[in-house]
Amino acid sequence: QVQLVETGGALVQAGGSLRLSCAASGVRFRINAMGWYRQAPGKQRELVATITSDGSTNYADSVKGRFTISRDNAKNTVALQMNSLKPEDTAVYYCNAKALSASIRYDFWGQGTQVTVSS
């Protein structure tokens, strides 16, 4: 069973920066994509950014140009550098890892880390 632990959430002023990190442990599968999702109060969880094992990235339109996702395949870690933060970025941010083993797809989630952006 893969466990994901996020760190880095905090309270920050608008225009500030934060870096979220996620470390995967207990990895016995080949992890394909890793990424970040977020959920604001009263809203559905949404994709923020993903990165594949070969480095291909995908971003939500709302964060393009402000957020950067990176990954260390050897350490099974993924990070999200968030710049020019806005109050609408306030949410719980979740780390996600997708793995494939014996033709079975797995979807792992972290417990979430709170990001609050004050205006």
C-alpha positions in Angstrom: 0.0 0.0 0.0 1.4 3.4 -1.0 1.2 6.2 1.5 1.5 9.8 0.5 2.4 12.5 3.0 2.1 16.2 2.1 3.9 19.1 3.8 4.1 22.8 3.2 0.6 24.1 3.6 0.3 27.4 5.5 -1.3 30.8 5.7 0.2 33.3 3.3 -0.7 36.7 2.0 -1.9 37.3 -1.5 1.0 37.6 -3.9 3.1 35.3 -1.8 4.6 31.9 -2.5 4.5 28.4 -1.0 6.0 25.1 -1.8 4.1 21.9 -1.2 5.9 18.6 -1.1 4.7 15.1 -1.1 6.6 11.9 -0.4 5.4 8.4 -1.3 6.4 5.5 0.9 5.7 1.8 0.7 6.0 1.9 -3.1 5.9 -1.5 -4.6 4.3 -0.5 -7.8 5.5 1.5 -10.7 4.1 5.0 -10.1 3.1 6.6 -13.4 1.5 10.0 -12.9 1.8 12.1 -9.7 -0.1 15.3 -9.1 -1.9 17.8 -7.0 -5.6 18.4 -6.6 -7.4 20.8 -4.4 -10.8 21.2 -2.8 -12.2 24.5 -1.5 -15.1 24.6 0.9 -18.4 23.8 -0.8 -16.6 22.9 -4.1 -15.6 19.7 -5.8 -12.1 18.5 -5.8 -10.3 19.7 -8.9 -7.0 19.0 -10.7 -4.2 21.5 -10.1 -1.3 19.9 -11.9 0.0 16.5 -12.9 3.4 15.1 -14.0 4.2 11.8 -15.6 7.2 9.7 -15.0 8.8 11.1 -18.2 8.2 14.7 -17.0 5.2 15.6 -19.1 3.1 18.2 -17.2 -0.5 19.4 -17.2 -1.9 22.4 -15.4 -5.3 23.8 -14.7 -5.9 27.0 -16.6 -6.3 28.9 -13.3 -2.7 28.2 -12.2 -0.8 28.2 -15.5 2.2 30.6 -15.3 2.0 30.7 -11.5 2.4 27.1 -10.3 5.2 24.7 -11.2 5.1 20.9 -10.6 8.2 18.9 -10.3 9.1 15.3 -9.5 12.0 13.1 -8.3 11.3 9.6 -9.6 14.2 8.1 -7.7 12.8 9.4 -4.4 9.1 9.1 -5.3 8.5 12.7 -4.4 6.5 15.5 -6.1 6.5 19.2 -5.3 4.3 22.1 -6.2 5.8 25.6 -6.3 3.1 28.1 -6.0 3.8 31.8 -6.8 1.6 34.9 -7.0 -1.0 33.2 -4.8 -4.5 34.5 -4.9 -7.3 34.2 -2.3 -9.1 31.8 -4.7 -6.2 29.4 -4.3 -7.4 28.8 -0.8 -8.1 25.1 -0.4 -7.0 21.8 0.9 -4.4 20.4 -1.4 -4.1 16.7 -2.0 -1.2 14.7 -3.4 -2.2 11.9 -5.8 -0.3 9.0 -7.3 -1.4 6.7 -10.0 0.2 3.3 -10.3 -0.2 0.2 -12.5 0.6 -3.3 -11.4 -0.5 -6.5 -13.1 -2.8 -4.5 -15.3 -4.6 -3.2 -12.3 -4.7 0.6 -11.9 -4.3 2.1 -8.5 -5.1 5.6 -7.2 -3.5 6.8 -4.0 -4.3 10.0 -2.1 -2.6 11.9 0.7 -4.4 13.3 3.7 -4.3 16.8 2.4 -2.6 20.0 3.5 -4.4 23.4 4.0 -3.4 26.4 2.0 -5.0 29.7 3.0 -4.3 32.9 1.1 -5.4 36.1 2.8 -6.3 39.2 0.8 
